[in-house]
Amino acid sequence: MESVKTLTVDLGERSYPIWIGQGLLSKLPAYLQTLGITSSQTLLVVTDDHVGALYLEPVLKGLQRAGFRVFSYSVPAGEQAKSLSYYEQIITYALEHKLDRQSVILALGGGVVGDLAGFVASTYMRGIPFVQLPTTLLAHDSSVGGKVAINHPLGKNMIGSFHQPLAVIYDTATLSTLPEREVACGFAEVLKHGFIWDEAFVDWLEENANPCRALQEPFLSEALYRACHIKSQVVSQDEKETGLRAILNFGHTFGHAFEALGHYRDFTHGEAVAIGMAVAAHVSEAVYGQQGLAERVTRLLSTYGLPVEWHTLPWSFEQVLEKMYTDKKVMAGRLRLVLLERMGRAVIADHVAETTLRAVWSLPFQNQL
């Protein structure tokens, strides 16, 4: 297991490991036993149709060979699965199959599956353990930190809780089956972690863009390790997002508005956040005067195959602003934005004038790059 990278999310008694490496799913029973999970505990694997077709059968067979009693439930791939309807279906399935308070849910999939399965785990019989088994690049972010949620027709992630996993077991071999678009989307959050916390990581991502985009080892595992390390540092300092943790939402206030206005169909999460980071970087430069910051952010996003243009979006500034005011970071009617004071240092700003936002939104396209 020498090639496995390990780090810990430090939350006292609720601390947990993140294991990153190739072929970890084939060793899943051993990892579960390391966590103290025994064959007397019933397991429920929650996955989606796409991931399940690739990995569910070998995962189930491996667990059964190790003596585990294991069931599985598959939902349709996509954001629509993060709904009250599918949440209720999984709860019903768990009750019908007599899962108890010692049972463990395994979230096998991307961010949607992790959010949905984690929310089921957080509420089933007032909370049971779960393990994150991310299979997408984007899920390196959502699988760490214990935020679990489903969507409401009026907003994304409006029904949720904080429920930390027992572990994150990240088999990077599963990333080889991702379409190119999904790879790019995953790197949106990797880049975000560098932008908000570590300029040296941004330098590294610039220097190693080609092997990272090609998912070459050891570059891929190193990128994921460094991104997860940043996320774990932030979460360890502010688990419930009372302050610092909000910086992880860089680009998301704009991005979530784009997703909602596009009815979660026009953009993937990573694409919406990438455009959101491009806008936020320009707002940051306008507010803090760091010349070249926005150009560097947008250039790197483009290098990793992500969209950065907002001039072609079909919505008015007023439509976007109205949707942004439904963001969970809004306090006392004030819009709170995550901005970059400089590269590698994010701050939460509630003083940005609407005129500044409007001016950035109205920038001619050549000024957006």
Protein Blocks (a to p, Z undefined) as FASTA:
>chain_A
ZZpccddddehjmgccddddehklmmmmmmmmmnopafkbccdddddfklmmmmmmmmmm
mmmmnopacddddddedjklmcfklmmmmmmmmmmnopafkbccddeddfklmmmmmmmm
mmgghiaadddddfbfklmmmmgooiacdddfkbghkaccddddfbdcddfklmmmpcfk
lmmmmmmmmmmmmmmmommlmmmmmmmmmmmmnopafklmmmmmmmmmmmmmmmmmomno
pmmmmmmmgoklmmmmmmmmnoommpcfklmmmmmmmmmmmmmmmmnopghklmmmmmmm
mmnopafbfklpcbdfklmmmmmmmpfkbgghiacddddfbghiacddfkbcfklmmmmm
mpcfklmZZ
